[in-house]
């Protein structure tokens, strides 16, 4: 049996005003840059690690607030016993009872015993600095303010021995680690578990080898003699300076070490000559090796001992190509301990279990986060989310806002109109615009709701499409579509192309198509070739054929005469097979180049962009009362 952190609450730590999360054994933390993921990782290490490097910068301060010395940051964690499959059980094993003792274990909870640890970052007037204070949580309560805690209490000696936390940030490089005794590489290689007699013998031999190397190489010997003169200069007649080609002490061996990599039959190269991807990767593997070594050391001291290890790792995919990212993630999953991994990689997210995803965002400078609520989904729904979103659209989970639209035409055109209105690319605002074929709204909206991502729908106006959108919103948000101003539906059964035509953009569409095809008569020739030709067949209302008992069909003949016929011809031309994808960008670029600024954005697209204005102007915080009310409804 072991233990695991099941719940965590944080208040007033860096960008985190108030946060509560449930943790799994593997947790994948996702979200845009600067949303607070690193702050969460730091908080977890302050709660369990030995890192006491804290200051007033770690205390959350509201805009225009002046930090008062009485303000504290609080981090609560709940440790519960788990079985070999990491499922929660009611009681701690005898070993962990001995580690925590009755001083730390809370009993009587309906879900079973737990150890609640409150870590407080508070100002100490005597030290004129911030310190870490720990207390036992005797009643977890509904929140930080309602919990019951003990007086100040220190960890037991066994808690310090058998509970460990390790953190690796985004600035790792094994070349630097090799030289740093405090790095995981340096800690592992500087530990010498040998009898003292053996250590002395090896160090004597190292001294002999150093002397032989210096004496055998005239340049080294002469240099050693010359620089020894500094002793007299500084007034230390008995002083001595030595050149050490090799480390003379066992604890200093890491200073002269190198990691050498050979690729097949190629020459052996120092890791310092490899790219940052390889060097970063090796740093993580070194962490895994060090953790395993520490765990093994405890077992060797006591074969019946157990240990709890928490690993917090920041952006392990940095500098690696997608396939290498997937390989590294699988290796990290096999590391010992409970893991919290922050990432910006869709490749990493595609491998993670949905239940392990935690989405972070920052609204008005405050970090919030949301677990994926697996209990709200059937297995079929989870499979669909993985197949249709995570595996193929994983980048959406890093968005500030998502626009769901019908297809490839809107997916290409909407970013152009967005740029025209806001003078910035949607991607730069963290906005993803995707065409989903009109059928998968529920799949996307379910995930969007769980992760509290801002969302918009730009939908065709066909009856069946409206029914699909309406049902998806009702199923996911339990609300009527009319309450959502972020859902824009085209009028009168229009699709995107028909909306452009009905809004008076015939000339721009024709010009764009002709320019794309390099033929000023392309559309006229298209009309000439297809006018009064068959456009297929349609079922009539006539009775079935008395002979074959089949429905009666009639031919549909194209008629491109008159104004309506001309618009129909243009519609057929730009919606023909492969035409949607081919002309969408050209048509949108032609429209935004119109001299009349009032006509550069079609009406319904303008409605969509107006609804999105708060994303661009206010970093995702609704600034309109109607939108605020709708956002609240959509989260219910």
C-alpha positions in Angstrom: 0.0 0.0 0.0 1.0 3.6 -0.6 -0.3 7.1 -0.3 -1.3 9.8 -2.9 -2.4 13.4 -2.9 -6.1 13.4 -3.7 -7.1 17.0 -3.2 -5.3 20.4 -3.2 -6.5 23.9 -2.3 -4.5 27.1 -2.8 -5.3 30.6 -1.8 -3.3 33.8 -2.4 -0.3 32.2 -3.9 1.3 34.2 -6.8 -1.4 34.4 -9.5 -3.7 32.0 -7.7 -6.4 33.8 -5.7 -8.4 30.6 -5.0 -8.1 27.2 -6.5 -9.3 23.7 -5.7 -8.4 20.6 -7.7 -8.5 16.8 -7.5 -5.3 15.0 -8.5 -4.6 11.6 -10.1 -1.4 9.7 -10.0 -0.5 11.3 -13.4 -1.7 14.9 -13.9 -1.2 16.8 -17.2 -1.5 20.5 -16.7 -2.4 22.4 -19.9 -3.2 26.0 -20.8 -1.9 29.1 -22.5 1.4 30.8 -21.6 1.4 32.9 -18.4 -1.9 31.3 -17.1 -0.3 30.1 -13.8 0.8 26.5 -14.5 4.3 27.1 -13.2 2.9 28.8 -10.1 0.8 25.7 -9.4 3.9 23.5 -9.7 5.8 25.8 -7.3 3.0 25.7 -4.8 3.0 22.0 -4.7 6.7 21.9 -4.1 6.4 24.5 -1.3 3.8 22.3 0.3 5.8 19.1 0.3 9.4 19.9 -0.7 12.3 21.2 1.2 12.4 24.4 -0.9 11.9 27.3 1.6 12.9 30.0 -0.9 9.9 32.2 -0.5 9.3 36.0 -0.4 6.6 38.6 -0.6 6.5 38.0 -4.4 4.8 34.7 -3.6 1.7 36.4 -2.1 -1.2 37.2 -4.4 -1.9 40.9 -4.6 -4.9 42.4 -6.3 -4.7 45.3 -8.7 -4.0 48.5 -6.7 -3.7 46.5 -3.5 -0.8 47.3 -1.2 0.5 44.1 0.4 -0.1 44.0 4.1 2.3 41.9 6.3 -0.8 40.1 7.7 -1.7 38.6 4.4 -0.7 35.0 3.9 -0.7 32.4 1.2 -2.2 29.0 2.1 -1.7 25.6 0.4 -3.8 22.6 1.6 -3.1 19.0 0.5 -5.0 15.8 1.4 -3.0 12.6 1.4 -5.0 9.4 1.4 -4.0 5.7 1.5 -4.1 3.8 -1.8 -3.8 0.2 -2.8 -1.4 -1.3 -5.4 -3.7 -0.1 -8.2 -3.6 3.5 -6.7 -7.3 3.3 -5.7 -8.2 5.0 -2.4 -8.7 2.8 0.6 -10.0 3.5 4.1 -7.0 3.0 6.3 -3.3 3.7 6.1 -0.9 0.7 6.3 1.0 0.1 9.5 4.1 1.6 7.9 2.4 4.9 7.1 0.7 5.0 10.5 4.2 4.8 12.0 5.4 7.6 9.7 2.6 10.0 10.3 1.7 8.9 13.9 -1.7 9.9 15.4 -0.4 13.5 15.4 -1.1 13.9 11.7 -3.8 11.3 10.8 -7.4 12.4 10.7 -10.0 9.6 11.3 -13.7 9.5 11.1 -14.2 10.9 7.6 -16.9 9.0 5.6 -14.4 8.4 2.8 -11.7 7.1 5.0 -8.7 8.3 7.0 -6.5 11.1 5.5 -3.6 13.3 6.4 -4.4 17.0 5.8 -1.4 19.3 5.6 -1.8 23.1 5.6 1.2 25.1 4.5 1.1 28.8 5.3 3.5 31.4 3.8 3.4 34.2 6.4 5.5 37.2 7.4 7.7 36.8 10.4 8.5 40.1 12.1 11.6 38.8 13.9 13.2 37.6 10.7 11.8 40.4 8.6 11.0 37.8 6.0 8.4 35.3 5.0 8.5 31.8 6.5 6.7 28.5 6.0 4.4 27.3 8.7 2.7 23.9 8.7 -0.4 22.7 10.5 -2.6 19.6 10.6 -6.0 19.8 9.0 -8.3 18.1 11.4 -11.5 18.7 9.4 -11.1 19.3 5.7 -14.4 21.2 5.5 -15.8 22.8 2.3 -13.0 25.3 1.8 -9.9 26.8 3.3 -11.8 29.2 5.5 -14.1 26.5 6.9 -11.4 23.9 7.6 -10.3 23.1 11.1 -6.6 23.1 11.8 -4.2 22.5 14.7 -1.6 24.7 16.1 1.8 24.9 14.3 3.2 21.5 13.8 6.4 20.2 12.3 6.8 17.1 10.1 7.9 14.0 11.9 11.4 12.8 11.2 10.0 9.9 9.2 7.8 12.2 7.1 10.9 14.1 6.1 12.6 10.8 5.2 9.9 9.0 3.4 8.1 11.8 1.7 10.0 13.6 -1.1 9.2 16.2 -3.8 11.3 16.8 -6.9 10.9 19.7 -9.3 12.4 20.2 -12.7 11.7 23.5 -14.4 11.9 24.5 -18.1 15.5 25.8 -17.8 17.3 22.4 -17.6 20.4 21.4 -19.4 22.4 18.3 -18.6 25.6 20.1 -19.5 24.9 22.5 -16.7 23.7 19.7 -14.4 27.0 17.9 -14.8 28.9 20.8 -13.2 26.3 21.5 -10.5 26.6 19.4 -7.4 23.0 20.5 -6.4 21.5 19.2 -9.6 20.0 15.7 -9.7 23.0 14.5 -11.7 25.4 16.1 -9.3 23.6 14.7 -6.2 23.6 11.2 -7.7 27.3 11.2 -8.8 28.6 12.9 -5.7 27.2 10.3 -3.4 29.9 7.8 -2.5 28.6 4.7 -0.8 31.9 3.0 -0.2 33.9 2.0 2.9 36.1 4.8 4.1 39.3 2.7 3.5 38.3 2.2 -0.1 37.6 5.9 -0.6 41.1 6.8 0.8 42.7 4.2 -1.5 41.0 5.5 -4.6 41.8 9.2 -3.8 45.4 8.3 -3.2 45.5 6.7 -6.7 43.8 9.8 -8.2 46.5 12.0 -6.6 49.2 9.8 -8.1 47.6 9.8 -11.5 47.3 13.6 -11.4 51.0 14.0 -10.5 52.0 11.6 -13.3 50.0 13.5 -15.9 51.4 16.9 -14.9 55.0 15.6 -14.7 54.7 13.9 -18.0 53.5 16.9 -20.0 56.1 19.6 -20.1 53.6 22.4 -20.8 51.5 21.4 -17.7 54.6 21.1 -15.5 56.0 24.5 -16.6 52.6 26.1 -16.2 52.3 24.7 -12.7 55.7 26.1 -11.8 55.0 29.5 -13.1 51.6 30.0 -11.5 53.0 28.8 -8.1 54.8 32.1 -8.0 51.5 33.7 -6.9 52.0 32.3 -3.5 54.9 34.7 -2.8 53.0 37.6 -4.3 50.1 37.2 -2.0 52.3 36.7 1.0 51.6 33.0 1.5 55.1 31.5 1.5 53.8 28.0 2.3 51.0 28.2 -0.2 50.8 25.9 -3.2 48.8 25.8 -6.4 48.2 22.6 -8.3 46.8 21.7 -11.7 44.3 18.9 -11.4 43.6 17.2 -14.8 41.3 14.8 -12.8 39.2 15.2 -9.7 41.2 14.2 -6.6 38.2 13.6 -4.3 35.5 11.1 -4.9 32.8 13.7 -4.0 34.2 15.9 -6.8 34.0 13.3 -9.5 31.0 14.9 -11.2 33.2 18.0 -12.0 35.2 16.1 -14.5 32.5 13.9 -15.8 31.0 14.0 -19.3 28.1 12.2 -21.0 29.2 10.8 -24.3 26.7 9.8 -27.0 27.4 7.6 -30.0 24.9 7.4 -32.8 25.3 4.0 -34.5 28.8 3.8 -36.1 29.4 7.6 -35.8 32.1 9.1 -33.7 31.6 9.5 -30.0 30.4 13.0 -29.2 30.1 14.8 -25.8 26.5 15.6 -25.0 27.6 19.3 -25.0 27.9 19.0 -28.8 24.3 17.8 -29.1 21.2 20.0 -29.4 19.1 21.2 -26.6 16.5 18.5 -27.2 18.9 15.7 -26.4 20.4 17.6 -23.4 17.0 18.4 -22.0 15.8 14.8 -22.5 18.8 13.4 -20.6 18.2 15.8 -17.7 14.7 14.3 -17.2 16.1 10.7 -17.4 18.7 11.7 -14.9 15.9 12.9 -12.6 14.2 9.5 -13.0 17.4 7.7 -12.2 18.0 9.8 -9.1 14.5 9.2 -7.8 14.9 5.4 -8.4 18.2 5.5 -6.6 16.8 7.3 -3.6 13.9 4.9 -3.4 16.2 1.9 -3.6 18.5 3.4 -0.9 15.5 3.5 1.5 14.6 -0.1 0.7 18.2 -1.2 1.3 18.0 0.5 4.8 14.7 -1.1 5.5 13.2 -3.7 3.2 9.7 -3.1 4.6 9.8 0.6 4.1 7.6 2.5 1.6 8.0 6.0 0.2 5.9 8.7 -1.4 7.5 10.7 -4.3 5.9 13.7 -6.0 7.5 14.8 -9.3 6.6 18.2 -10.8 7.9 18.7 -14.3 7.6 21.7 -16.5 7.3 21.5 -20.2 9.3 18.2 -20.8 8.6 18.5 -24.5 10.7 21.6 -25.0 13.2 21.3 -27.9 11.9 17.9 -28.9 10.1 16.9 -32.2 6.5 15.4 -31.8 7.6 11.8 -31.9 10.3 12.4 -29.3 7.8 14.2 -27.2 5.5 11.2 -27.1 8.4 8.9 -26.3 9.6 11.1 -23.4 6.1 11.3 -22.0 5.8 7.5 -22.0 9.1 7.4 -20.1 7.9 10.0 -17.6 4.8 8.0 -16.9 7.0 5.1 -15.9 8.9 7.2 -13.3 8.3 6.4 -9.7 5.8 8.5 -7.8 2.8 10.8 -8.4 3.4 13.1 -11.3 2.3 16.6 -12.3 3.4 17.5 -15.8 2.8 20.9 -17.4 2.9 21.0 -21.2 2.1 23.0 -24.3 2.3 20.0 -26.6 -0.7 18.5 -28.4 1.4 15.4 -28.9 1.7 14.9 -25.1 -2.0 15.7 -24.6 -3.0 13.1 -27.2 -1.3 10.4 -25.1 -2.7 11.4 -21.8 -5.9 10.0 -20.3 -8.8 12.4 -20.4 -9.2 12.0 -16.6 -5.7 13.3 -16.1 -6.1 16.6 -17.9 -6.3 19.8 -15.9 -6.9 23.0 -17.8 -5.5 26.3 -16.5 -6.5 29.8 -17.5 -6.0 33.3 -16.3 -8.9 35.8 -16.1 -8.2 39.4 -15.1 -4.8 38.3 -13.6 -6.3 35.4 -11.6 -5.5 31.8 -12.3 -8.3 29.3 -12.4 -8.3 25.6 -13.3 -10.7 22.8 -14.1 -10.4 19.0 -14.0 -11.9 17.0 -16.8 -15.1 15.6 -15.2 -15.1 12.0 -16.5 -18.2 11.1 -14.5 -20.3 13.2 -16.9 -19.5 11.1 -19.9 -20.2 7.6 -21.2 -17.3 5.6 -22.5 -18.5 6.1 -26.0 -18.5 9.9 -25.5 -15.0 9.8 -24.1 -13.8 7.8 -27.0 -15.4 10.4 -29.4 -13.7 13.3 -27.6 -10.4 11.5 -27.8 -10.8 10.6 -31.4 -12.4 13.9 -32.7 -10.8 16.5 -30.5 -7.7 15.3 -28.5 -6.0 13.2 -31.2 -6.7 15.6 -34.1 -7.4 19.0 -32.5 -5.4 18.9 -29.3 -4.2 22.5 -29.8 -7.7 23.7 -29.0 -7.1 22.9 -25.3 -4.6 25.7 -25.2 -7.0 28.3 -26.6 -8.6 31.3 -24.8 -11.6 31.0 -27.1 -12.9 28.6 -29.7 -15.1 29.4 -32.7 -17.0 26.4 -34.0 -18.2 26.8 -37.6 -19.6 24.6 -40.4 -16.7 23.8 -42.6 -13.6 24.6 -44.5 -14.9 27.8 -46.1 -15.6 29.5 -42.8 -12.5 28.1 -41.3 -10.4 29.9 -44.0 -12.5 33.0 -44.3 -13.3 34.0 -40.7 -9.6 34.6 -39.7 -9.4 37.1 -42.6 -12.4 39.1 -41.4 -11.1 38.8 -37.8 -7.8 40.4 -38.9 -9.7 43.2 -40.7 -11.7 44.1 -37.6 -9.1 43.8 -34.9 -5.8 44.2 -36.9 -4.4 41.1 -35.4 -4.4 37.4 -36.2 -6.9 35.3 -34.1 -4.1 32.9 -33.2 -2.2 35.8 -31.5 -5.2 36.3 -29.3 -5.4 32.6 -28.4 -8.5 32.1 -30.6 -9.0 28.9 -32.6 -11.4 28.8 -35.5 -12.4 25.3 -36.7 -14.8 23.8 -39.1 -16.5 20.7 -37.7 -18.8 19.6 -40.5 -21.9 20.6 -38.6 -22.3 17.3 -36.8 -20.0 17.2 -33.8 -21.1 20.2 -31.8 -21.9 18.2 -28.7 -18.4 16.6 -28.6 -16.6 19.9 -28.7 -19.0 21.8 -26.4 -18.7 19.1 -23.7 -15.0 19.5 -23.5 -15.2 23.3 -23.8 -17.6 23.3 -20.8 -15.5 21.2 -18.6 -12.4 23.3 -19.2 -14.4 26.6 -19.1 -13.1 27.9 -22.4 -14.8 30.8 -24.1 -16.7 29.6 -27.1 -18.7 30.8 -30.1 -20.8 29.1 -32.8 -21.1 30.5 -36.4 -23.8 28.2 -37.9 -25.6 27.8 -41.2 -29.3 28.5 -41.2 -30.6 25.3 -42.6 -33.4 23.7 -40.5 -31.5 20.5 -39.8 -28.3 22.3 -38.8 -30.2 24.6 -36.4 -31.8 21.5 -34.8 -28.4 19.9 -34.4 -26.9 23.0 -32.7 -30.0 23.5 -30.5 -29.9 19.9 -29.3 -26.2 20.0 -28.6 -26.5 23.2 -26.5 -29.5 21.8 -24.6 -27.7 18.5 -23.9 -24.4 20.2 -22.7 -25.6 23.3 -21.0 -29.2 22.4 -20.2 -30.3 25.8 -21.6 -32.1 27.2 -24.6 -30.1 28.4 -27.6 -31.8 31.9 -27.4 -30.0 32.7 -24.2 -26.6 32.5 -25.9 -25.6 35.7 -27.8 -22.3 33.9 -28.6 -24.3 31.6 -31.1 -24.6 33.3 -34.5 -27.0 31.6 -36.9 -27.4 32.7 -40.5 -30.9 33.9 -41.5 -33.5 32.4 -43.8 -31.9 29.1 -44.3 -28.7 30.6 -45.6 -25.3 29.0 -45.7 -22.0 31.1 -45.8 -21.9 31.5 -49.6 -25.6 32.4 -49.8 -25.2 35.0 -47.1 -22.5 36.7 -49.1 -24.7 36.8 -52.2 -27.7 38.0 -50.3 -25.5 40.7 -48.7 -24.6 42.1 -52.1 -21.1 40.7 -52.7 -21.7 39.2 -56.2 -19.2 41.4 -57.9 -16.4 40.6 -55.3 -17.1 36.9 -55.5 -16.9 36.9 -59.3 -13.8 39.0 -59.4 -12.0 36.8 -56.8 -12.9 33.5 -58.7 -11.8 35.0 -62.1 -8.5 36.2 -60.6 -7.9 32.9 -58.9 -8.5 31.0 -62.2 -6.5 33.6 -64.2 -9.4 34.0 -66.7 -11.6 37.2 -66.6 -14.3 35.3 -68.4 -14.2 32.2 -66.2 -17.6 32.8 -64.5 -19.3 33.8 -67.7 -18.0 30.6 -69.4 -19.1 28.6 -66.4 -22.7 30.0 -66.9 -22.6 29.4 -70.6 -21.6 25.8 -70.3 -24.0 24.8 -67.5 -27.1 26.9 -68.1 -30.1 24.7 -68.9 -28.2 21.5 -68.1 -29.2 18.9 -65.5 -28.4 19.6 -61.9 -29.6 16.1 -60.8 -33.0 14.7 -59.9 -35.5 15.2 -57.1 -38.4 13.2 -55.8 -41.8 14.4 -56.7 -45.1 14.2 -54.7 -46.7 12.1 -57.4 -48.0 8.5 -56.6 -45.6 5.6 -57.0 -45.2 4.1 -60.4 -48.0 1.5 -60.8 -45.6 -0.8 -62.7 -42.5 -0.8 -60.6 -43.9 0.8 -57.4 -41.0 3.2 -57.2 -41.2 7.0 -56.4 -41.4 9.3 -59.3 -38.5 11.7 -59.9 -38.0 14.6 -62.1 -34.9 16.3 -63.6 -33.7 19.6 -62.1 -32.7 21.9 -65.0 -30.4 24.8 -64.2 -31.8 28.2 -65.2 -29.3 31.0 -64.9 -31.4 33.8 -66.5 -32.3 37.0 -64.7 -30.8 38.4 -61.5 -31.8 35.4 -59.4 -30.5 33.0 -62.0 -27.2 34.9 -62.1 -26.8 34.7 -58.3 -27.6 31.0 -58.4 -24.9 30.5 -61.0 -22.3 32.3 -58.8 -23.5 30.1 -55.9 -23.1 26.9 -57.9 -19.7 28.0 -59.1 -18.3 28.7 -55.6 -19.9 25.7 -53.9 -19.1 23.1 -56.6 -16.9 20.2 -55.7 -13.5 21.4 -54.3 -14.6 25.0 -55.0 -15.3 25.9 -51.4 -11.8 25.2 -50.2 -10.3 26.7 -53.4 -12.1 30.1 -53.4 -12.8 30.8 -49.7 -9.6 32.8 -49.0 -9.6 34.7 -52.3 -13.2 35.8 -51.8 -12.6 36.9 -48.2 -9.5 38.9 -49.2 -11.4 40.6 -52.0 -14.2 41.6 -49.7 -11.9 43.1 -47.0 -10.2 45.2 -49.7 -13.5 47.0 -50.6 -13.0 50.8 -50.5 -16.2 51.3 -48.4 -15.1 50.3 -44.9 -18.7 49.6 -43.9 -18.9 46.8 -46.4 -15.6 45.0 -45.6 -17.3 42.6 -43.2 -20.5 40.8 -44.0 -23.4 41.5 -41.5 -23.6 38.1 -39.7 -19.8 37.9 -39.5 -19.8 41.3 -38.0 -22.2 40.1 -35.4 -19.9 37.3 -34.5 -16.8 39.5 -34.3 -18.7 42.0 -32.1 -19.6 39.2 -29.7 -15.9 38.3 -29.6 -14.6 41.8 -28.9 -14.2 41.2 -25.2 -11.7 38.4 -25.9 -9.4 40.8 -27.8 -9.9 43.8 -25.5 -10.1 42.3 -22.1 -8.1 39.0 -22.1 -11.1 36.8 -21.8 -13.0 38.5 -19.1 -16.6 39.4 -20.2 -17.1 43.1 -20.0 -20.8 43.2 -21.1 -23.6 42.4 -18.7 -25.5 40.2 -21.2 -22.4 38.2 -21.9 -21.6 37.9 -18.2 -25.0 36.5 -17.6 -24.8 34.1 -20.5 -21.4 32.9 -19.4 -22.7 32.2 -15.9 -25.6 30.2 -17.4 -23.4 28.3 -19.7 -21.3 27.1 -16.7 -24.2 25.8 -14.7 
